[in-house]
């Protein structure tokens, strides 16, 4: 497999027992691009990210991340990647500074580098005044900011973000979006985003892939995807590709039940009228 791509997979597959979570996924993501993986809950997005970060093993297929094989060179993959999981874990009895120091040491960063980057990141995310407070006292949004700091502390070559604006207020979410844009454009980072926010994906992503039941259904620029299905915008395209008919089927089922209920009531009223007349 070529090392010309930041992320390259060939028929990447992951099973959990009889459940096929990722089905023969093939990607070619160039360096310096922002890639958005979209799909319904349970489509395989988080599983894909965990496999690419060498957190869980693949079932079959091949994958290179930063030119390194995710199985044979898993430690090298982890050293060049930053990862923000959808449900990150924090040590609640540590302060933000202590937690970030711990993460920095996991990457074997020099202590002076760790200290400098912690100060930069805390300032960037407006956490300087709370840096010495225990994480157990942080709000969900503040915890998300600390986890973003942790994903960035080793200055990763490739950054994986699973729902990066989750739990953030509008101002913080805007700041994170701007940061992602700057990382790709000015720092030449490759960013891989999983998100449900279609407007954010359309704004930030150079390439978008839509995955359903573990299978990549379509891939291209937001404009290409919209035009390929004759949609008015990315939301419309997403609904068409992922099966908007499910919504229509649900509404049709509801309407059918309402009609049946009305018909039943009408029959009961007619029966009562006939009984009155017979008396």
C-alpha positions as CSV (number, residue, x, y, z in Angstrom):
1,X,0.0,0.0,0.0
2,X,1.2,3.5,-0.9
3,X,2.6,5.9,1.8
4,X,1.5,8.9,-0.3
5,X,-1.7,9.2,1.8
6,X,-2.2,10.2,5.4
7,X,-4.9,7.4,5.7
8,X,-5.2,4.6,3.3
9,X,-7.4,1.5,3.8
10,X,-8.2,-1.4,1.6
11,X,-11.3,-3.6,2.3
12,X,-10.9,-2.7,6.0
13,X,-13.4,-4.9,8.0
14,X,-14.4,-5.3,11.6
15,X,-16.7,-7.8,13.1
16,X,-18.0,-8.1,16.6
17,X,-19.1,-11.7,16.7
18,X,-21.9,-11.9,14.1
19,X,-22.2,-8.1,13.9
20,X,-20.5,-6.5,10.8
21,X,-19.5,-3.1,12.1
22,X,-17.3,-2.0,9.2
23,X,-17.6,-3.6,5.8
24,X,-14.7,-3.6,3.4
25,X,-14.0,0.1,3.9
26,X,-11.5,1.6,1.3
27,X,-10.3,5.2,1.9
28,X,-7.5,7.3,0.4
29,X,-7.2,10.5,2.4
30,X,-4.3,12.9,1.3
31,X,-2.1,14.7,3.8
32,X,-3.4,18.2,4.9
33,X,-7.0,17.5,4.2
34,X,-10.0,17.4,6.5
35,X,-12.2,14.3,6.1
36,X,-15.6,14.0,7.5
37,X,-17.2,10.6,8.1
38,X,-21.0,10.9,8.4
39,X,-23.6,8.4,9.2
40,X,-26.5,7.4,11.5
41,X,-25.9,6.1,15.0
42,X,-24.5,2.6,14.8
43,X,-23.2,3.0,11.2
44,X,-19.6,2.2,12.1
45,X,-18.0,5.6,12.4
46,X,-16.6,5.2,15.9
47,X,-15.5,1.7,15.2
48,X,-13.6,2.9,12.1
49,X,-11.8,5.6,14.2
50,X,-10.9,3.1,16.9
51,X,-9.5,0.6,14.4
52,X,-7.5,3.3,12.6
53,X,-6.0,4.5,15.9
54,X,-4.9,0.9,16.7
55,X,-7.2,0.8,19.8
56,X,-9.1,-2.3,18.6
57,X,-7.9,-4.7,16.0
58,X,-9.3,-5.2,12.5
59,X,-10.9,-8.4,11.4
60,X,-9.5,-8.2,7.9
61,X,-8.3,-5.8,5.2
62,X,-5.3,-3.4,5.4
63,X,-4.8,0.1,6.7
64,X,-1.9,2.6,6.8
65,X,-2.0,5.7,9.0
66,X,0.8,8.1,8.4
67,X,2.5,5.4,6.3
68,X,2.5,3.0,9.3
69,X,0.6,-0.3,9.4
70,X,-2.1,-0.2,12.1
71,X,-1.1,-3.8,13.3
72,X,2.6,-4.2,12.7
73,X,3.5,-0.6,13.6
74,X,0.7,0.2,16.0
75,X,2.9,2.1,18.4
76,X,4.2,4.4,15.7
77,X,0.6,5.0,14.6
78,X,-0.3,6.1,18.2
79,X,2.7,8.4,18.4
80,X,1.7,10.5,15.4
81,X,-2.0,10.6,16.0
82,X,-4.2,12.7,18.4
83,X,-7.6,11.2,19.3
84,X,-10.6,12.8,20.8
85,X,-13.2,10.0,21.5
86,X,-16.9,10.6,21.6
87,X,-17.1,9.7,25.3
88,X,-13.6,10.6,26.6
89,X,-12.4,9.5,30.0
90,X,-10.8,11.8,32.6
91,X,-9.2,11.3,35.9
92,X,-11.6,13.4,38.1
93,X,-9.2,13.6,41.0
94,X,-6.5,15.3,38.9
95,X,-6.4,19.0,37.9
96,X,-6.4,20.0,34.3
97,X,-2.7,20.7,34.4
98,X,-1.9,17.4,36.1
99,X,-4.0,15.4,33.6
100,X,-2.3,17.1,30.6
101,X,1.1,16.5,32.1
102,X,0.3,12.9,32.4
103,X,-0.8,12.7,28.7
104,X,2.3,14.6,27.6
105,X,4.5,12.1,29.5
106,X,2.8,9.2,27.7
107,X,4.2,10.7,24.5
108,X,7.7,11.0,26.0
109,X,7.7,14.8,25.6
110,X,10.3,16.7,27.5
111,X,9.0,18.4,30.6
112,X,9.7,21.9,29.4
113,X,7.8,21.2,26.2
114,X,4.9,19.8,28.1
115,X,4.7,22.8,30.4
116,X,4.9,25.3,27.5
117,X,2.2,23.5,25.5
118,X,-0.1,23.1,28.5
119,X,0.0,26.9,29.0
120,X,-0.7,27.5,25.3
121,X,-3.6,25.1,25.2
122,X,-5.2,26.3,28.5
123,X,-5.0,29.9,27.2
124,X,-6.4,28.8,23.8
125,X,-9.4,27.2,25.4
126,X,-9.9,29.9,28.1
127,X,-9.1,27.5,30.9
128,X,-6.1,29.3,32.5
129,X,-8.0,30.4,35.6
130,X,-9.3,26.8,36.2
131,X,-6.1,24.9,35.3
132,X,-5.4,24.0,39.0
133,X,-8.9,22.9,39.8
134,X,-9.9,19.3,40.0
135,X,-11.6,17.9,36.9
136,X,-14.5,16.6,39.0
137,X,-15.7,20.2,39.3
138,X,-15.6,20.9,35.6
139,X,-18.8,21.2,33.5
140,X,-19.2,18.8,30.5
141,X,-18.2,21.6,28.1
142,X,-15.0,22.3,30.1
143,X,-14.1,18.6,30.2
144,X,-14.5,18.5,26.4
145,X,-12.1,21.4,26.1
146,X,-9.5,19.5,28.3
147,X,-9.9,16.4,26.2
148,X,-9.3,18.5,23.1
149,X,-6.1,19.9,24.8
150,X,-5.0,16.3,25.4
151,X,-5.6,15.4,21.7
152,X,-3.4,18.3,20.7
153,X,-0.6,18.2,23.3
154,X,1.9,16.2,21.3
155,X,1.3,18.3,18.1
156,X,0.0,15.3,16.2
157,X,0.4,14.8,12.5
158,X,-3.0,13.3,12.1
159,X,-5.9,14.3,14.3
160,X,-9.0,12.1,14.9
161,X,-12.0,13.9,16.3
162,X,-15.2,12.0,17.2
163,X,-18.0,14.6,17.7
164,X,-15.5,17.4,18.6
165,X,-18.1,20.1,19.4
166,X,-20.2,17.8,21.6
167,X,-21.2,19.6,24.9
168,X,-19.7,22.9,23.8
169,X,-21.6,26.2,23.9
170,X,-21.9,28.1,20.6
171,X,-18.9,30.3,21.2
172,X,-16.6,27.4,22.1
173,X,-18.0,25.3,19.2
174,X,-17.1,28.2,16.9
175,X,-13.6,28.4,18.3
176,X,-13.1,24.6,17.8
177,X,-14.3,24.9,14.2
178,X,-11.9,27.7,13.5
179,X,-9.1,25.7,15.2
180,X,-9.8,22.7,12.9
181,X,-9.8,24.9,9.9
182,X,-6.5,26.5,10.9
183,X,-4.8,23.2,11.7
184,X,-5.6,21.9,8.2
185,X,-4.8,25.1,6.3
186,X,-1.9,26.6,8.2
187,X,-0.3,23.7,10.1
188,X,-0.8,21.1,7.3
189,X,-2.5,18.7,9.7
190,X,-4.7,15.9,8.5
191,X,-8.0,15.9,10.4
192,X,-10.5,13.0,10.4
193,X,-13.9,14.1,11.9
194,X,-16.9,12.0,12.8
195,X,-19.9,14.2,13.3
196,X,-23.7,14.4,13.2
197,X,-23.6,18.2,12.5
198,X,-24.0,18.5,8.7
199,X,-23.5,22.2,8.6
200,X,-20.1,21.8,10.4
201,X,-19.1,19.0,8.0
202,X,-20.1,21.1,5.0
203,X,-18.1,24.1,6.3
204,X,-15.0,22.2,7.4
205,X,-14.5,19.1,5.3
206,X,-12.6,18.9,2.0
207,X,-13.9,15.4,1.5
208,X,-17.0,13.7,3.0
209,X,-17.8,10.0,3.2
210,X,-21.3,8.7,4.2
211,X,-21.4,5.3,5.9
212,X,-24.5,3.2,6.5
213,X,-24.4,-0.2,8.2
214,X,-20.6,-0.3,8.0
215,X,-20.6,0.3,4.3
216,X,-19.3,3.5,2.6
217,X,-22.2,4.6,0.4
218,X,-20.7,7.7,-1.2
219,X,-17.6,9.9,-1.0
220,X,-16.6,13.3,-2.5
221,X,-16.6,17.0,-1.8
222,X,-19.8,18.4,-0.2
223,X,-20.7,19.9,-3.6
224,X,-20.1,16.6,-5.5
225,X,-22.3,14.7,-3.0
226,X,-25.1,17.2,-3.2
227,X,-25.1,17.2,-7.0
228,X,-24.8,13.5,-7.3
229,X,-28.2,12.8,-5.7
230,X,-29.9,16.0,-7.0
231,X,-30.2,17.4,-3.5
232,X,-30.7,21.1,-2.5
233,X,-28.1,20.9,0.3
234,X,-26.0,18.4,2.3
235,X,-28.8,17.7,4.8
236,X,-31.1,16.7,1.9
237,X,-28.4,14.6,0.3
238,X,-27.6,12.9,3.6
239,X,-31.3,12.0,4.2
240,X,-31.6,10.6,0.7
241,X,-28.4,8.5,0.9
242,X,-29.1,7.1,4.4
243,X,-32.7,6.3,3.7
244,X,-35.2,9.1,4.4
245,X,-37.9,6.7,3.4
246,X,-37.6,5.3,7.0
247,X,-39.1,8.6,8.2
248,X,-41.8,8.5,5.5
249,X,-42.6,4.9,6.5
250,X,-42.9,5.9,10.1
251,X,-45.3,8.7,9.2
252,X,-47.2,6.4,6.9
253,X,-47.6,3.9,9.7
254,X,-48.8,6.7,12.0
255,X,-51.3,7.9,9.4
256,X,-52.5,4.4,8.8
257,X,-53.2,3.9,12.5
258,X,-55.0,7.2,12.7
259,X,-57.2,6.2,9.7
260,X,-57.9,2.8,11.2
261,X,-58.8,4.4,14.5
262,X,-61.2,6.9,12.8
263,X,-62.7,4.1,10.7
264,X,-63.3,2.0,13.9
265,X,-64.9,4.9,15.7
266,X,-67.1,5.6,12.7
267,X,-68.3,2.0,12.6
268,X,-69.0,2.1,16.3
269,X,-71.1,5.3,15.9
270,X,-73.1,3.8,13.0
271,X,-73.7,0.6,15.1
272,X,-75.0,2.7,17.9
273,X,-77.3,4.6,15.6
274,X,-78.7,1.3,14.2
275,X,-79.3,0.0,17.7
276,X,-81.2,3.1,18.6
277,X,-83.4,2.9,15.6
278,X,-84.2,-0.8,16.2
279,X,-85.5,0.1,19.7
